[in-house]
Amino acid sequence: MGSQVSSVAMSVRAGQGSDEVLVSQAVWDYLAAAGRPWLLEFQDKQGLSAGIIRRGERGGCCAVRLRPVEGGARAGSGATGGPVSPATRKAFIDLCRCARKEMSKQEGAPKRKRSLLPCVGVMEADGEGSLLPPPPPQPRRSQRQQLRCSKSADLGSVPAHGQEAPPCREPELGGVSVGEGDDVGISCSICMGEMVERTTLDRCGHAFCRSCLDRAFQVKRACPVCRLVYGQLIGNQPANGSMMVERDPDLELSGHEGHGCICIIYSFPPGVQAQEHPNPGVRYPGTDRVAYLPDNPEGNRVLGLLRRAFEQRLIFTIGTSMTTGMHNVITWNDIHHKTSIWGGPRCFGYPDPTYLVRVTEELREKGITAD
C-alpha cells in the first residue's frame, strides 16, 4: 500500500448508540482490497455490512456506517437501522486495528541482513589476500582436571597438626540426588567436561556436575536442559497491579463458536522501580491491558493458570517495550496473551488453533502447572 497510516487510526463518531465509525482512509482502502476476507468474515459473524458514507472527515478519516445484511439475523428481527450494540462496534474497531498493524508490517518491515561466513583474512607476502577458515578452538580442560590441579596447588596449605580445617559449605539443592560410582566418560552438559560429583534431578532425570548445577540454580531454579522448574519462581512484576475477569456470553471468538468470551483486564498504576527492577528509583508509567480467552473448559483451565502466574508476579516485568521501543515501562514477560478478537496470530487475535496449548507450555516452563 502506498498510502500512509494516519496517527488517528479510528474513533467513534457519536455516543454509545451510534452506527457510524470514523476510520482512517488508508485503513478502509486496505480493508476494501487486501483485507477484504476479514471484512467478509465480520459481515458473516455480526450480520452487518460496513459501507463508506462520507469521505474527507477530520484527520484524513472517512465515515463508515454499519448496516444489517439482507436476510441476516438483525434484518430478520426488524432492526433495519438505528444504533448497533457496543460489542459489535468494538468488534469492527478491533478489525480496523488489525488491518492497521498488518499495513505497518508490510510497509515498515526491516530487511534482513545476510550473515557473513566465518573466515579470517590473511595478507600474503606478494600483497594478494586470501581467506582461510578460522583456527580450531583450543581444547579446554574438563572440570575433573581443573579439580585435580586445584587440589595439587593446595597441598602446600595443609593445616598443621591439631588444627581444624575450615568446613566445606554444601550447596542447597532441592529435588536432586548425588550419584555414586565412577563418572569417567560421562560429560556434563553445562561445562562439557567429565562429571564431578554427579548430581541427578529427580523429576526430569538430567544429571550435571554438582558445582555446575549449584551455580545454575543460583540464576534460575530450573533444569538447564528441559527448563523444568524446581521450587516456585517469583518474578519482578510490579506488586500494585490488579487482575479482573469479566465474561460476555454473547461474544464468540473465531474458532471457539458456541462459547462465550472471557475478558481479562490487567491494571497497573504508575510507580517507582524497586531494587529488583533494572533501574531502581526510576519512575514507570501505569498501563491497562485486556486479553481474551474462550469461555470453555480449556479456556477456564488456562485462566486458572494465569491467575497463579499473576500471583507469582510472572505475567509482566519492567523493561523496554518491543512494540514502541520505550524504556522503563511495564511489558509482557514471555507469557503470550490474545489482545484482540480478530486477525489471527498476526494481530494477536483469533482464530489460532494451537494458542491454548502454546500458552500452557509457556506457563509450564515457569513452573505453573495444573498439578
C-alpha atoms as a printed R data frame, in Angstrom:
    type eleno elety resid chain resno       x       y      z
1   ATOM     1    CA   MET     A     1   0.000   0.000  0.000
2   ATOM     2    CA   GLY     A     2   1.378   3.379 -0.944
3   ATOM     3    CA   SER     A     3  -0.669   5.460  1.472
4   ATOM     4    CA   GLN     A     4   0.486   6.181  4.984
5   ATOM     5    CA   VAL     A     5  -1.453   5.119  8.051
6   ATOM     6    CA   SER     A     6  -2.895   8.092  9.897
7   ATOM     7    CA   SER     A     7  -1.906   8.556 13.514
8   ATOM     8    CA   VAL     A     8  -5.609   8.868 14.301
9   ATOM     9    CA   ALA     A     9  -6.490   5.355 13.204
10  ATOM    10    CA   MET     A    10 -10.144   5.300 14.182
11  ATOM    11    CA   SER     A    11 -12.615   6.808 16.629
12  ATOM    12    CA   VAL     A    12 -16.315   6.501 17.371
13  ATOM    13    CA   ARG     A    13 -18.178   9.400 15.840
14  ATOM    14    CA   ALA     A    14 -21.154   9.585 18.190
15  ATOM    15    CA   GLY     A    15 -22.066   8.084 21.568
16  ATOM    16    CA   GLN     A    16 -22.584   4.505 22.629
17  ATOM    17    CA   GLY     A    17 -25.580   4.097 20.341
18  ATOM    18    CA   SER     A    18 -24.070   5.341 17.090
19  ATOM    19    CA   ASP     A    19 -23.963   3.173 13.956
20  ATOM    20    CA   GLU     A    20 -21.212   5.325 12.380
21  ATOM    21    CA   VAL     A    21 -17.480   4.909 12.951
22  ATOM    22    CA   LEU     A    22 -14.641   7.184 11.836
23  ATOM    23    CA   VAL     A    23 -11.938   5.112 10.153
24  ATOM    24    CA   SER     A    24  -8.627   6.136  8.625
25  ATOM    25    CA   GLN     A    25  -8.988   6.370  4.845
26  ATOM    26    CA   ALA     A    26  -5.842   4.263  4.378
27  ATOM    27    CA   VAL     A    27  -7.185   1.543  6.692
28  ATOM    28    CA   TRP     A    28 -10.515   1.438  4.871
29  ATOM    29    CA   ASP     A    29  -8.774   1.208  1.482
30  ATOM    30    CA   TYR     A    30  -6.763  -1.731  2.820
31  ATOM    31    CA   LEU     A    31  -9.899  -3.497  4.111
32  ATOM    32    CA   ALA     A    32 -11.643  -2.963  0.784
33  ATOM    33    CA   ALA     A    33  -8.740  -4.588 -1.116
34  ATOM    34    CA   ALA     A    34  -6.163  -6.852  0.548
35  ATOM    35    CA   GLY     A    35  -8.136  -7.173  3.778
36  ATOM    36    CA   ARG     A    36 -11.484  -7.955  2.167
37  ATOM    37    CA   PRO     A    37 -11.585 -11.555  3.559
38  ATOM    38    CA   TRP     A    38 -11.542 -10.060  7.075
39  ATOM    39    CA   LEU     A    39 -14.383  -7.715  6.124
40  ATOM    40    CA   LEU     A    40 -16.452 -10.604  4.749
41  ATOM    41    CA   GLU     A    41 -15.816 -12.613  7.913
42  ATOM    42    CA   PHE     A    42 -17.030  -9.678 10.005
43  ATOM    43    CA   GLN     A    43 -20.192  -9.484  7.882
44  ATOM    44    CA   ASP     A    44 -20.904 -13.205  8.340
45  ATOM    45    CA   LYS     A    45 -20.266 -13.139 12.093
46  ATOM    46    CA   GLN     A    46 -22.146  -9.971 13.004
47  ATOM    47    CA   GLY     A    47 -24.860  -9.949 10.331
48  ATOM    48    CA   LEU     A    48 -23.854  -6.392  9.411
49  ATOM    49    CA   SER     A    49 -22.210  -4.805  6.407
50  ATOM    50    CA   ALA     A    50 -19.811  -1.866  6.554
51  ATOM    51    CA   GLY     A    51 -20.086   0.812  3.889
52  ATOM    52    CA   ILE     A    52 -18.456   4.204  3.468
53  ATOM    53    CA   ILE     A    53 -20.892   7.139  3.525
54  ATOM    54    CA   ARG     A    54 -18.640  10.218  3.705
55  ATOM    55    CA   ARG     A    55 -15.033  10.966  2.815
56  ATOM    56    CA   GLY     A    56 -12.790  13.791  3.891
57  ATOM    57    CA   GLU     A    57 -13.602  13.692  7.599
58  ATOM    58    CA   ARG     A    58 -11.142  15.196 10.080
59  ATOM    59    CA   GLY     A    59  -7.663  13.714 10.348
60  ATOM    60    CA   GLY     A    60  -7.808  12.014  6.925
61  ATOM    61    CA   CYS     A    61 -10.660   9.753  8.017
62  ATOM    62    CA   CYS     A    62 -13.878   8.619  6.395
63  ATOM    63    CA   ALA     A    63 -17.243   7.814  7.950
64  ATOM    64    CA   VAL     A    64 -18.341   4.154  7.793
65  ATOM    65    CA   ARG     A    65 -21.874   3.035  8.603
66  ATOM    66    CA   LEU     A    66 -22.723  -0.446  9.901
67  ATOM    67    CA   ARG     A    67 -25.957  -1.714  8.333
68  ATOM    68    CA   PRO     A    68 -27.861  -5.013  8.654
69  ATOM    69    CA   VAL     A    69 -27.294  -7.538  5.880
70  ATOM    70    CA   GLU     A    70 -30.340  -8.507  3.848
71  ATOM    71    CA   GLY     A    71 -31.665 -11.765  5.245
72  ATOM    72    CA   GLY     A    72 -29.373 -11.560  8.289
73  ATOM    73    CA   ALA     A    73 -30.342 -12.017 11.905
74  ATOM    74    CA   ARG     A    74 -30.692  -8.282 12.567
75  ATOM    75    CA   ALA     A    75 -32.673  -7.668  9.401
76  ATOM    76    CA   GLY     A    76 -34.998 -10.556 10.177
77  ATOM    77    CA   SER     A    77 -35.686  -9.178 13.625
78  ATOM    78    CA   GLY     A    78 -36.786  -5.847 12.185
79  ATOM    79    CA   ALA     A    79 -33.644  -3.905 13.188
80  ATOM    80    CA   THR     A    80 -33.231  -2.175  9.813
81  ATOM    81    CA   GLY     A    81 -31.497   0.892 11.186
82  ATOM    82    CA   GLY     A    82 -30.522   2.731 14.303
83  ATOM    83    CA   PRO     A    83 -27.748   2.063 16.763
84  ATOM    84    CA   VAL     A    84 -25.653  -1.073 16.887
85  ATOM    85    CA   SER     A    85 -24.566  -2.810 20.065
86  ATOM    86    CA   PRO     A    86 -21.337  -1.729 21.795
87  ATOM    87    CA   ALA     A    87 -19.901  -5.236 21.319
88  ATOM    88    CA   THR     A    88 -20.480  -5.079 17.547
89  ATOM    89    CA   ARG     A    89 -18.946  -1.620 17.270
90  ATOM    90    CA   LYS     A    90 -15.947  -2.764 19.324
91  ATOM    91    CA   ALA     A    91 -15.524  -5.809 17.064
92  ATOM    92    CA   PHE     A    92 -15.367  -3.549 13.997
93  ATOM    93    CA   ILE     A    93 -12.836  -1.237 15.663
94  ATOM    94    CA   ASP     A    94 -10.682  -4.272 16.560
95  ATOM    95    CA   LEU     A    95 -10.881  -5.344 12.919
96  ATOM    96    CA   CYS     A    96  -9.588  -1.925 11.806
97  ATOM    97    CA   ARG     A    97  -6.761  -2.082 14.335
98  ATOM    98    CA   CYS     A    98  -5.684  -5.460 12.974
99  ATOM    99    CA   ALA     A    99  -5.670  -4.021  9.453
100 ATOM   100    CA   ARG     A   100  -3.532  -1.098 10.608
101 ATOM   101    CA   LYS     A   101  -0.988  -3.455 12.225
102 ATOM   102    CA   GLU     A   102  -0.806  -5.538  9.061
103 ATOM   103    CA   MET     A   103  -0.212  -2.405  6.966
104 ATOM   104    CA   SER     A   104   2.576  -1.292  9.285
105 ATOM   105    CA   LYS     A   105   4.266  -4.676  8.971
106 ATOM   106    CA   GLN     A   106   4.091  -4.615  5.173
107 ATOM   107    CA   GLU     A   107   5.313  -1.018  4.835
108 ATOM   108    CA   GLY     A   108   7.977  -0.815  7.533
109 ATOM   109    CA   ALA     A   109   9.349  -4.358  7.847
110 ATOM   110    CA   PRO     A   110  13.151  -4.177  8.218
111 ATOM   111    CA   LYS     A   111  15.227  -6.051  5.690
112 ATOM   112    CA   ARG     A   112  17.219  -8.971  7.000
113 ATOM   113    CA   LYS     A   113  20.964  -8.741  6.680
114 ATOM   114    CA   ARG     A   114  22.880 -11.637  5.243
115 ATOM   115    CA   SER     A   115  25.204 -13.235  7.748
116 ATOM   116    CA   LEU     A   116  28.878 -13.422  6.801
117 ATOM   117    CA   LEU     A   117  30.664 -16.738  6.632
118 ATOM   118    CA   PRO     A   118  33.144 -17.268  9.463
119 ATOM   119    CA   CYS     A   119  36.528 -16.614  7.870
120 ATOM   120    CA   VAL     A   120  39.790 -14.802  8.557
121 ATOM   121    CA   GLY     A   121  41.513 -12.528  6.033
122 ATOM   122    CA   VAL     A   122  45.266 -13.159  5.607
123 ATOM   123    CA   MET     A   123  47.598 -10.942  3.547
124 ATOM   124    CA   GLU     A   124  50.261 -12.862  1.641
125 ATOM   125    CA   ALA     A   125  53.801 -11.604  1.051
126 ATOM   126    CA   ASP     A   126  53.027 -10.616 -2.550
127 ATOM   127    CA   GLY     A   127  50.158  -8.415 -1.424
128 ATOM   128    CA   GLU     A   128  47.410 -10.804 -2.506
129 ATOM   129    CA   GLY     A   129  44.754 -11.567  0.054
130 ATOM   130    CA   SER     A   130  43.333 -14.995  0.800
131 ATOM   131    CA   LEU     A   131  40.556 -16.289  3.015
132 ATOM   132    CA   LEU     A   132  41.358 -19.062  5.427
133 ATOM   133    CA   PRO     A   133  38.984 -20.890  7.762
134 ATOM   134    CA   PRO     A   134  39.195 -19.825 11.408
135 ATOM   135    CA   PRO     A   135  41.658 -21.711 13.594
136 ATOM   136    CA   PRO     A   136  40.190 -24.636 15.539
137 ATOM   137    CA   PRO     A   137  39.237 -23.891 19.146
138 ATOM   138    CA   GLN     A   138  41.755 -24.791 21.805
139 ATOM   139    CA   PRO     A   139  40.881 -27.886 23.851
140 ATOM   140    CA   ARG     A   140  39.505 -26.987 27.235
141 ATOM   141    CA   ARG     A   141  40.179 -28.688 30.498
142 ATOM   142    CA   SER     A   142  37.472 -30.825 31.961
143 ATOM   143    CA   GLN     A   143  36.190 -29.957 35.390
144 ATOM   144    CA   ARG     A   144  37.795 -33.092 36.831
145 ATOM   145    CA   GLN     A   145  41.195 -31.952 35.511
146 ATOM   146    CA   GLN     A   146  40.649 -28.474 36.944
147 ATOM   147    CA   LEU     A   147  39.730 -30.001 40.300
148 ATOM   148    CA   ARG     A   148  42.902 -32.125 40.308
149 ATOM   149    CA   CYS     A   149  45.047 -29.068 39.523
150 ATOM   150    CA   SER     A   150  43.424 -27.071 42.311
151 ATOM   151    CA   LYS     A   151  43.953 -29.931 44.782
152 ATOM   152    CA   SER     A   152  47.639 -30.218 43.878
153 ATOM   153    CA   ALA     A   153  48.038 -26.449 44.258
154 ATOM   154    CA   ASP     A   154  46.508 -26.584 47.731
155 ATOM   155    CA   LEU     A   155  48.853 -29.290 49.037
156 ATOM   156    CA   GLY     A   156  51.236 -26.644 50.384
157 ATOM   157    CA   SER     A   157  48.465 -25.120 52.511
158 ATOM   158    CA   VAL     A   158  47.536 -28.211 54.538
159 ATOM   159    CA   PRO     A   159  46.507 -27.223 58.100
160 ATOM   160    CA   ALA     A   160  49.007 -28.022 60.848
161 ATOM   161    CA   HIS     A   161  48.621 -30.988 63.177
162 ATOM   162    CA   GLY     A   162  45.779 -30.422 65.607
163 ATOM   163    CA   GLN     A   163  44.341 -27.523 63.594
164 ATOM   164    CA   GLU     A   164  40.842 -27.998 62.196
165 ATOM   165    CA   ALA     A   165  40.289 -27.496 58.513
166 ATOM   166    CA   PRO     A   166  37.633 -24.936 57.533
167 ATOM   167    CA   PRO     A   167  34.212 -26.550 56.990
168 ATOM   168    CA   CYS     A   168  33.012 -27.047 53.416
169 ATOM   169    CA   ARG     A   169  29.710 -25.413 52.546
170 ATOM   170    CA   GLU     A   170  27.394 -27.810 50.773
171 ATOM   171    CA   PRO     A   171  25.120 -26.289 48.111
172 ATOM   172    CA   GLU     A   172  21.436 -26.381 48.945
173 ATOM   173    CA   LEU     A   173  19.709 -28.203 46.096
174 ATOM   174    CA   GLY     A   174  16.168 -29.438 46.492
175 ATOM   175    CA   GLY     A   175  14.835 -32.332 44.428
176 ATOM   176    CA   VAL     A   176  18.276 -33.684 43.496
177 ATOM   177    CA   SER     A   177  20.298 -36.742 44.375
178 ATOM   178    CA   VAL     A   178  24.064 -37.200 44.352
179 ATOM   179    CA   GLY     A   179  25.082 -40.286 42.391
180 ATOM   180    CA   GLU     A   180  27.692 -42.805 43.449
181 ATOM   181    CA   GLY     A   181  30.337 -44.600 41.419
182 ATOM   182    CA   ASP     A   182  32.707 -43.745 38.604
183 ATOM   183    CA   ASP     A   183  31.655 -40.878 36.334
184 ATOM   184    CA   VAL     A   184  34.557 -41.200 33.869
185 ATOM   185    CA   GLY     A   185  33.385 -40.839 30.269
186 ATOM   186    CA   ILE     A   186  30.120 -39.081 31.165
187 ATOM   187    CA   SER     A   187  30.103 -35.397 30.236
188 ATOM   188    CA   CYS     A   188  28.230 -32.572 31.912
189 ATOM   189    CA   SER     A   189  26.034 -30.578 29.531
190 ATOM   190    CA   ILE     A   190  26.878 -27.332 31.376
191 ATOM   191    CA   CYS     A   191  30.700 -27.364 31.435
192 ATOM   192    CA   MET     A   192  31.033 -30.004 28.660
193 ATOM   193    CA   GLY     A   193  33.645 -31.775 30.795
194 ATOM   194    CA   GLU     A   194  33.666 -35.027 32.720
195 ATOM   195    CA   MET     A   195  31.224 -35.347 35.607
196 ATOM   196    CA   VAL     A   196  32.469 -34.328 39.055
197 ATOM   197    CA   GLU     A   197  30.095 -35.405 41.842
198 ATOM   198    CA   ARG     A   198  27.318 -36.492 39.509
199 ATOM   199    CA   THR     A   199  24.038 -34.894 40.619
200 ATOM   200    CA   THR     A   200  20.717 -36.037 39.136
201 ATOM   201    CA   LEU     A   201  17.489 -34.049 39.157
202 ATOM   202    CA   ASP     A   202  14.732 -36.292 40.480
203 ATOM   203    CA   ARG     A   203  11.788 -35.096 38.378
204 ATOM   204    CA   CYS     A   204  13.392 -34.965 34.923
205 ATOM   205    CA   GLY     A   205  16.397 -37.288 35.361
206 ATOM   206    CA   HIS     A   206  19.052 -34.973 33.865
207 ATOM   207    CA   ALA     A   207  22.481 -35.111 35.522
208 ATOM   208    CA   PHE     A   208  25.212 -32.482 35.941
209 ATOM   209    CA   CYS     A   209  28.294 -31.720 37.990
210 ATOM   210    CA   ARG     A   210  27.242 -30.716 41.482
211 ATOM   211    CA   SER     A   211  29.093 -27.384 41.371
212 ATOM   212    CA   CYS     A   212  27.738 -26.603 37.871
213 ATOM   213    CA   LEU     A   213  24.162 -27.257 38.981
214 ATOM   214    CA   ASP     A   214  24.678 -25.172 42.117
215 ATOM   215    CA   ARG     A   215  25.748 -22.165 40.028
216 ATOM   216    CA   ALA     A   216  22.890 -22.699 37.552
217 ATOM   217    CA   PHE     A   217  20.311 -22.803 40.357
218 ATOM   218    CA   GLN     A   218  21.637 -19.509 41.713
219 ATOM   219    CA   VAL     A   219  20.466 -17.916 38.445
220 ATOM   220    CA   LYS     A   220  17.216 -19.862 37.983
221 ATOM   221    CA   ARG     A   221  15.948 -22.929 39.798
222 ATOM   222    CA   ALA     A   222  15.184 -24.850 36.623
223 ATOM   223    CA   CYS     A   223  16.788 -27.729 34.743
224 ATOM   224    CA   PRO     A   224  19.323 -26.265 32.271
225 ATOM   225    CA   VAL     A   225  18.290 -28.866 29.652
226 ATOM   226    CA   CYS     A   226  14.485 -29.154 29.763
227 ATOM   227    CA   ARG     A   227  13.817 -25.967 31.826
228 ATOM   228    CA   LEU     A   228  11.583 -27.826 34.282
229 ATOM   229    CA   VAL     A   229  11.229 -25.587 37.335
230 ATOM   230    CA   TYR     A   230  12.221 -26.836 40.795
231 ATOM   231    CA   GLY     A   231  10.554 -24.848 43.539
232 ATOM   232    CA   GLN     A   232   8.461 -21.718 42.955
233 ATOM   233    CA   LEU     A   233   9.506 -18.841 40.720
234 ATOM   234    CA   ILE     A   234   8.721 -15.309 41.879
235 ATOM   235    CA   GLY     A   235   9.019 -12.590 39.246
236 ATOM   236    CA   ASN     A   236   9.530  -8.833 39.483
237 ATOM   237    CA   GLN     A   237   6.110  -7.767 38.215
238 ATOM   238    CA   PRO     A   238   5.003  -4.542 39.965
239 ATOM   239    CA   ALA     A   239   3.190  -5.526 43.143
240 ATOM   240    CA   ASN     A   240   0.485  -2.847 42.933
241 ATOM   241    CA   GLY     A   241  -1.379  -4.286 39.922
242 ATOM   242    CA   SER     A   242  -4.769  -5.962 39.685
243 ATOM   243    CA   MET     A   243  -6.304  -8.705 37.546
244 ATOM   244    CA   MET     A   244 -10.053  -8.605 36.886
245 ATOM   245    CA   VAL     A   245 -12.154 -11.085 34.906
246 ATOM   246    CA   GLU     A   246 -15.402 -10.413 33.040
247 ATOM   247    CA   ARG     A   247 -17.485 -12.834 30.976
248 ATOM   248    CA   ASP     A   248 -19.503 -11.996 27.859
249 ATOM   249    CA   PRO     A   249 -21.765 -14.912 26.832
250 ATOM   250    CA   ASP     A   250 -22.803 -13.160 23.589
251 ATOM   251    CA   LEU     A   251 -19.272 -12.559 22.251
252 ATOM   252    CA   GLU     A   252 -17.883 -15.613 20.428
253 ATOM   253    CA   LEU     A   253 -14.235 -15.991 19.450
254 ATOM   254    CA   SER     A   254 -13.464 -17.324 15.989
255 ATOM   255    CA   GLY     A   255 -12.530 -20.989 16.254
256 ATOM   256    CA   HIS     A   256 -14.468 -21.379 19.526
257 ATOM   257    CA   GLU     A   257 -18.035 -20.963 18.317
258 ATOM   258    CA   GLY     A   258 -20.785 -21.906 20.726
259 ATOM   259    CA   HIS     A   259 -18.924 -20.481 23.725
260 ATOM   260    CA   GLY     A   260 -18.758 -17.028 25.239
261 ATOM   261    CA   CYS     A   261 -15.679 -14.915 25.872
262 ATOM   262    CA   ILE     A   262 -13.540 -14.370 28.984
263 ATOM   263    CA   CYS     A   263 -12.120 -10.835 29.210
264 ATOM   264    CA   ILE     A   264  -9.045 -10.444 31.440
265 ATOM   265    CA   ILE     A   265  -8.295  -6.859 32.477
266 ATOM   266    CA   TYR     A   266  -4.849  -6.098 33.915
267 ATOM   267    CA   SER     A   267  -4.405  -2.683 35.513
268 ATOM   268    CA   PHE     A   268  -1.236  -1.099 36.930
269 ATOM   269    CA   PRO     A   269  -0.953   2.434 38.343
270 ATOM   270    CA   PRO     A   270   2.301   4.383 37.865
271 ATOM   271    CA   GLY     A   271   5.059   3.755 40.366
272 ATOM   272    CA   VAL     A   272   8.782   3.695 41.124
273 ATOM   273    CA   GLN     A   273  11.103   0.812 40.277
274 ATOM   274    CA   ALA     A   274  12.345  -1.246 43.234
275 ATOM   275    CA   GLN     A   275  15.733  -2.885 43.768
276 ATOM   276    CA   GLU     A   276  14.612  -5.952 41.791
277 ATOM   277    CA   HIS     A   277  13.999  -3.855 38.664
278 ATOM   278    CA   PRO     A   278  16.523  -2.679 36.026
279 ATOM   279    CA   ASN     A   279  16.682   0.963 37.197
280 ATOM   280    CA   PRO     A   280  15.795   1.305 40.899
281 ATOM   281    CA   GLY     A   281  14.321   4.668 41.806
282 ATOM   282    CA   VAL     A   282  13.227   5.484 38.234
283 ATOM   283    CA   ARG     A   283   9.506   6.010 37.700
284 ATOM   284    CA   TYR     A   284   7.429   3.941 35.282
285 ATOM   285    CA   PRO     A   285   4.015   4.839 33.797
286 ATOM   286    CA   GLY     A   286   0.844   2.918 34.523
287 ATOM   287    CA   THR     A   287  -0.882   0.733 31.964
288 ATOM   288    CA   ASP     A   288  -4.067  -1.239 31.295
289 ATOM   289    CA   ARG     A   289  -4.101  -4.425 29.204
290 ATOM   290    CA   VAL     A   290  -7.051  -6.534 28.025
291 ATOM   291    CA   ALA     A   291  -6.779 -10.168 26.910
292 ATOM   292    CA   TYR     A   292  -9.343 -12.696 25.686
293 ATOM   293    CA   LEU     A   293  -9.936 -16.412 26.277
294 ATOM   294    CA   PRO     A   294 -12.767 -18.692 25.140
295 ATOM   295    CA   ASP     A   295 -15.259 -19.426 27.909
296 ATOM   296    CA   ASN     A   296 -14.951 -23.205 27.592
297 ATOM   297    CA   PRO     A   297 -13.213 -25.843 29.762
298 ATOM   298    CA   GLU     A   298  -9.822 -25.313 28.090
299 ATOM   299    CA   GLY     A   299 -10.057 -21.525 28.374
300 ATOM   300    CA   ASN     A   300 -11.049 -21.685 32.043
301 ATOM   301    CA   ARG     A   301  -8.144 -24.042 32.755
302 ATOM   302    CA   VAL     A   302  -5.717 -21.530 31.202
303 ATOM   303    CA   LEU     A   303  -7.431 -18.749 33.174
304 ATOM   304    CA   GLY     A   304  -6.662 -20.584 36.419
305 ATOM   305    CA   LEU     A   305  -3.010 -20.951 35.417
306 ATOM   306    CA   LEU     A   306  -2.797 -17.253 34.530
307 ATOM   307    CA   ARG     A   307  -4.207 -16.355 37.961
308 ATOM   308    CA   ARG     A   308  -1.412 -18.327 39.638
309 ATOM   309    CA   ALA     A   309   1.191 -16.734 37.373
310 ATOM   310    CA   PHE     A   310  -0.142 -13.274 38.240
311 ATOM   311    CA   GLU     A   311   0.024 -14.063 41.971
312 ATOM   312    CA   GLN     A   312   3.665 -15.135 41.500
313 ATOM   313    CA   ARG     A   313   4.332 -11.873 39.606
314 ATOM   314    CA   LEU     A   314   5.287 -13.606 36.360
315 ATOM   315    CA   ILE     A   315   2.898 -12.068 33.788
316 ATOM   316    CA   PHE     A   316   4.629  -8.683 33.461
317 ATOM   317    CA   THR     A   317   8.045  -7.150 34.055
318 ATOM   318    CA   ILE     A   318   9.669  -3.725 33.655
319 ATOM   319    CA   GLY     A   319  11.969  -3.120 30.715
320 ATOM   320    CA   THR     A   320  11.957  -1.934 27.098
321 ATOM   321    CA   SER     A   321   8.813  -2.337 25.006
322 ATOM   322    CA   MET     A   322   9.346  -4.401 21.847
323 ATOM   323    CA   THR     A   323   6.434  -2.556 20.203
324 ATOM   324    CA   THR     A   324   7.158   1.100 20.976
325 ATOM   325    CA   GLY     A   325  10.850   0.964 21.948
326 ATOM   326    CA   MET     A   326  10.145   2.928 25.146
327 ATOM   327    CA   HIS     A   327  12.325   2.241 28.193
328 ATOM   328    CA   ASN     A   328  11.269   1.766 31.828
329 ATOM   329    CA   VAL     A   329   7.734   0.614 31.010
330 ATOM   330    CA   ILE     A   330   5.628  -2.393 32.013
331 ATOM   331    CA   THR     A   331   5.943  -5.129 29.378
332 ATOM   332    CA   TRP     A   332   4.782  -8.711 28.858
333 ATOM   333    CA   ASN     A   333   7.070 -11.370 30.349
334 ATOM   334    CA   ASP     A   334   7.123 -14.208 27.769
335 ATOM   335    CA   ILE     A   335   3.599 -15.456 28.537
336 ATOM   336    CA   HIS     A   336   1.678 -14.600 25.386
337 ATOM   337    CA   HIS     A   337  -1.873 -13.236 25.562
338 ATOM   338    CA   LYS     A   338  -4.527 -12.689 22.910
339 ATOM   339    CA   THR     A   339  -5.164  -8.942 22.959
340 ATOM   340    CA   SER     A   340  -7.587  -8.928 20.002
341 ATOM   341    CA   ILE     A   341 -10.613 -10.978 18.989
342 ATOM   342    CA   TRP     A   342  -9.867 -10.688 15.256
343 ATOM   343    CA   GLY     A   343  -6.999 -11.118 12.832
344 ATOM   344    CA   GLY     A   344  -5.462 -14.437 13.829
345 ATOM   345    CA   PRO     A   345  -1.891 -14.846 15.144
346 ATOM   346    CA   ARG     A   346  -0.533 -11.901 13.114
347 ATOM   347    CA   CYS     A   347  -2.737  -9.483 15.026
348 ATOM   348    CA   PHE     A   348  -2.508 -11.370 18.352
349 ATOM   349    CA   GLY     A   349  -6.104 -12.492 17.906
350 ATOM   350    CA   TYR     A   350  -8.313 -15.414 16.960
351 ATOM   351    CA   PRO     A   351  -8.604 -17.879 15.261
352 ATOM   352    CA   ASP     A   352  -5.453 -19.612 16.499
353 ATOM   353    CA   PRO     A   353  -5.999 -23.373 16.963
354 ATOM   354    CA   THR     A   354  -2.789 -24.034 18.934
355 ATOM   355    CA   TYR     A   355  -2.756 -20.964 21.204
356 ATOM   356    CA   LEU     A   356  -4.110 -22.636 24.348
357 ATOM   357    CA   VAL     A   357  -1.543 -25.437 24.002
358 ATOM   358    CA   ARG     A   358   1.328 -22.981 23.487
359 ATOM   359    CA   VAL     A   359   0.456 -20.731 26.410
360 ATOM   360    CA   THR     A   360   0.094 -23.799 28.652
361 ATOM   361    CA   GLU     A   361   3.641 -24.818 27.699
362 ATOM   362    CA   GLU     A   362   4.928 -21.283 28.380
363 ATOM   363    CA   LEU     A   363   3.345 -21.413 31.824
364 ATOM   364    CA   ARG     A   364   4.811 -24.872 32.475
365 ATOM   365    CA   GLU     A   365   8.306 -23.532 31.762
366 ATOM   366    CA   LYS     A   366   7.758 -21.064 34.607
367 ATOM   367    CA   GLY     A   367   6.578 -23.789 36.976
368 ATOM   368    CA   ILE     A   368   2.840 -23.066 36.597
369 ATOM   369    CA   THR     A   369   1.049 -26.373 36.028
370 ATOM   370    CA   ALA     A   370  -2.365 -27.828 36.769
371 ATOM   371    CA   ASP     A   371  -0.884 -30.395 39.178
